[in-house]
């Protein structure tokens, strides 16, 4: 991973030393990691800029796989345009999220930021209609919701697979679990920025919200964080155009300051980037008790979907909503249970052992 | 005059240029001469002017370039990679 980190870092820091690629099995491992970490485009950028050096065969591999990745991105952009237009006809407002938006808005050249799916945000009130619209077009849900209406009220969203294999991540908020529930989903539509794809302009989050989302994804998505997610955090902040004061104010309102601090500190540590006073804030941030507990559900060996669901209970306002939430998880539809937990017996056993406690709502 | 189609989307790299035209389902990869055509057509250009540019760039005879480029342009126009403008 060291070579991988060094290659990503040199695309963020012009003063970083060039990287000489290893050979043989070491190279095979590096390249396998590069693909897993979705950093093929980063290698292509570094190669293009003359910052990595390797054999002709290594160069050919990087260039070929970069071409494949870019072809895939173009297909996904076409799908995104079609989906957004279709939803617009139905009166459903959207925001294009993550790679498809950030590649064009936050990187000097979109060719240096690949992505593998289409991420769209819709308002909670439009969520079910959007899901049904995609399903009627042949897309299938990758996972069921615990109870009808659960996702619209408590969930992050759903992953839908189209008949052509394209994955659509339909979001109504920015994360699953507690931090997703403290986000104000409608506020994500209060502002926006257009991303131009071909001759069309489609709405994306504004820059500060894109940065917030990048932080959420880096810290609350995969564990350990993917290098490409941390790169987005560093890339966005490195533009100098993110209003950190506004970001911190929003994160504070969402009880998610720790997510931003953790993302920035992780990115700067992982890539050994130069720390400035603005960045030091992230290293000295003191999370609240709520933030510590909530964050723990996303990190380390104890990370699990069920743990995030339980940790979300304090973030739900009102006794009635807490009861609805806990009941939906305890008495979920069979198809959901079978996929997530393997069955009612195991689920009830976990509940009995303290995993999901029906007495929690107070 | 011919120009890059306004609705075409593309990416660049050391492989050349991949473009998804407005009338195509699959992107095409432009390499070598194809990249030179793509670069030249960032602005509207008459066929004859394009041939001049390419002939000069590749130090080749205009008739030869014209013969080689014509089917490429036709294919790219059909795929919505390029478009005709007045």
Interface residues (C-beta under 8 A of the other chain):
Chain A: X44 X47 X48 X59 X63 X64 X66 X67 X70 X71 X73 X74 X75 X77 X78 X109 X110 X111 X197 X198 X199 X200
Chain B: X6 X7 X8 X9 X10 X11 X12 X13 X14 X15 X16 X18 X19 X20 X22 X26 X27 X29
